[in-house]
Amino acid sequence: MPDQGRSYRDLKQDQAIDIEAGTVSRYVLDLEARGLVSVDRRGQRNTVRLSDRGATAVNQCLDAEY
């Protein structure tokens, strides 16, 4: 995700993330408020990308098993 964005729909269908579809927007908005992701709302589907801060957090806090 650092290089490319993911649509809300992609996130809702991603079984590796394993969150309820109805909670994706809430989580994304929380992550955006914390500066960990940016949301592109210009297209038909919102696209989420890790910010530099978010990429740093992923590298320092997550291992292969999340």
C-alpha positions in Angstrom: 0.0 0.0 0.0 2.8 2.5 0.4 3.3 2.9 -3.4 -0.3 2.6 -4.5 -3.7 3.4 -3.1 -6.4 1.0 -2.3 -10.1 1.7 -2.7 -12.5 1.3 0.2 -14.1 -1.6 -1.8 -10.7 -3.3 -2.0 -10.2 -2.9 1.7 -13.7 -4.3 2.5 -12.9 -7.4 0.4 -9.4 -8.0 1.8 -9.6 -11.1 4.0 -6.1 -10.5 5.3 -7.3 -7.3 7.0 -10.3 -9.2 8.4 -12.5 -6.3 9.5 -16.2 -5.8 8.9 -17.1 -4.0 5.7 -19.1 -1.4 7.7 -16.2 -0.4 9.8 -13.7 0.4 7.0 -14.7 4.1 6.7 -14.5 4.6 10.5 -11.0 3.0 10.7 -9.8 5.0 7.6 -11.0 8.3 9.0 -9.3 7.6 12.3 -6.0 6.7 10.6 -6.4 9.9 8.5 -6.9 12.0 11.6 -3.7 10.5 13.0 -1.7 11.4 9.9 -1.1 7.7 9.0 -3.0 7.6 5.7 -4.2 10.1 3.1 -7.5 9.7 1.4 -8.1 10.8 -2.2 -11.8 11.7 -2.6 -11.6 13.0 -6.1 -12.7 9.8 -8.0 -15.8 7.7 -7.9 -14.2 5.6 -5.2 -12.1 7.0 -2.3 -8.5 5.8 -2.4 -6.4 5.3 0.7 -2.6 5.6 0.7 -0.1 5.3 3.6 1.5 8.6 4.4 5.2 8.8 5.1 4.3 8.7 8.8 2.1 5.6 8.2 4.8 3.8 6.2 7.3 4.5 9.1 4.8 3.1 11.6 4.3 -0.1 9.5 8.0 -0.6 9.2 8.7 -0.1 12.9 5.6 -1.7 14.4 4.3 -4.6 12.2 5.9 -7.9 11.6 5.0 -10.5 9.0 2.1 -11.7 11.2 0.8 -8.1 11.8 
